[in-house]
Amino acid sequence: MYEGEKLDIVSAAFQSAASTKTAVEALNEFFSPLHERRLVLLMPNYTSSGVYPEMERWLVPPELLELVEPEAERLDPAKLRSFVNGYVSVLMLALGGAGYTKGQLLKLAEVVVSENKELGLSYDELVEGFRELVEEVSSTAGCISRFNEPGGPDSPPFLVFDWEALDNAVREYLELLASRALSLV
């Protein structure tokens, strides 16, 4: 499931939040006046296979980043921890819907805690947050079953009844996380 470099969950969480409609609108609102003054650039996003003009990226010069880095270091650790806990729950929900087993998701929670010790994350809190999110999505959206408590590590964490509704629920929770991320900075 995961191999390679250190799993920087904070970076992954903020990157996921930054891709949401909520964050994109806020970033565009923030950067537009800077763009008008030619302090930042707006470039089309491209890969080796092509250009994606509907997906643009703001390019910020290093001098401007140096001005905001001290602010980023002043993030409230408790709020950051809460944001990361929420992100891991949504990530586990998405992966559970993609067919990952309970054992694989529990291993993910272990990796997140062990590789991000500076955050002071709790394995039990991550697992409990995931269970609570499954129960919430089950009762509100009805697209998945309740959490599969009696199942072993090779069993699914829940059953998916409606894939599209589950995808929508994951997107909605990412949008909520994006709003929380914006309040952090």
N, C-alpha and C positions, 0 to 999 in steps of 0.2 A: 504494500500500500504506500509506503513512504521510504525512500532511501536517498542518501546523498547528504547535502549540507544541512546545517542546523535549521530546524523549522522555526522561522521567525514569525510567530503567530500574530504579533502586533502589526507587522508589515502586511501580512496576508489579510488581516481584518480591515485595516485602513484601505488597502487596495480594493477589496471587495466593496466596501462602503463607498469608495470614490467612484465606482462604476454605476451607482444607482442614479435614478432620475433626480432624487432629492439633492444629492451631493453635486451632480453635474450642474444643476440650476444654480446652486449656491456658489460653486466655483466660477461659473461663467459670470455671475453677477459681480463677484469679487475682482476677477481678472479683467473684465471689459474696460474699466477706466484705465487700468495699467496698460492695456493693449492700445488704447487710444493715444496714450503718451509714449508709445513704443518702448515700454519697459519690459514687456513680455511678448512672446510670439505665439500665434495660434497656427499649428501645423496639422495637415491631414495625417492620420495614422496610417501606416503602411507596413506591410510585411514583404517577404521575398516573393510572395505569390500575387501581390497587388496592392493597390491603394484603396483605402476605405474612407472616402470623404465624409461619410456620416459620423465617423468616429474621429474626432479631432483631439489633439493634445496641446496643452499649454506648455511652452518652454520658458523656463524661468532662469535667468542668469545666476551664476553662483553668488554674485554680490548681494542679490536680493534674498537668496536663501540664507545667507549668513546673518541677515537681519532678523529672520524669523526663527532660526534654530534655537536661540536662547528661550524663546517663548514655548517651544515644543518641550523643552526640558522641564518646564514648570507644570506639566500636566499633573492633575491630582491622581496619585497612584490608586486610590480606591475607585475613582470613576473609571480609570483606564482598566483596572482589573474587572470591574463590572461589565464594561464594554466588551472586553475579550471573552469573558464567560458567556455573554450573549452570542457573540460571534461563533464560538465553538459549538454552542447548542444548535445554531442554525446550520453550521457546517455538518455536524453529525446528522441532523435531520435530512439534509440533502443527500449525504452519502448513504444513509439508511434507505432512502428512497431509490438510490441507484444500485441497491443490492448488497451493500456491505453488511456483514454479520455483526451481531452484538459483540463478539470477541474482537473483531477488527476495530470497532468504534471505541471499545474500552481501551484497546492498545493505543489508539490515536490520543485519547485523553491522557494516558501515561506519558506519551512522547511530548505532548504539549507542555505538561507540567515539568518534566525532567529537562527539557531543552529551553525553558523560559523561566528558570528559577528566580530571576531578578524581579518577576512580576508578583511572586508570592501566591501563585494559583494553587487551588486545592483540587485534587483529583475527585474527591467526594462531591464538591460543589459543581464541578464540570458535569459529572455523571447525573447528579440530581437536577441540574438545570436542563439537561437533555431530556430526562424523563418528564419533567414538568412541561417542556415545550411539546413533546409528543402528545401528552394528555390534552394540552390546550388546543393543538391543531386537530386532534381527534374529535374533541367536543365542539369546536367552533366551525371547522371546515368540513368535517365528516369525510375527509378524503383518505384517512388512514385509520387503522385500528388503534386501540389503546396499546400502551407499552407491553411488550411480550415478557412479562416478569418470569414465568416458569421456564421459558426457553433457555437452552444452554448457549455456550459461546458460538456455536456454529449455526444458530438459528437467527432469523431476521429480527430486528428490534421491534418491528411492527409490520402489518400487512398494508399494502397500498390498494385502495379501492378506486381512486381516480387520480391518474398521473398528472393530468393537466392542473387539477385543483391543488395538488401537492406542489407543483412548480410555482403556481401563483402564490401559495402560502409562503414558500421560501422567499420569493421576491418581495412580498409584503414585509416579512420580518427583516430582510436586508434593508429595506427602505426605512424601517423604524430604527435599525442600528445606525444607518447613515445620519438620521436626525440626531441621535445620541452622540455620534462622532463629531458632528458639527458643534454641539454644545461643549465638547471637551476643549476645543481650540479657540 
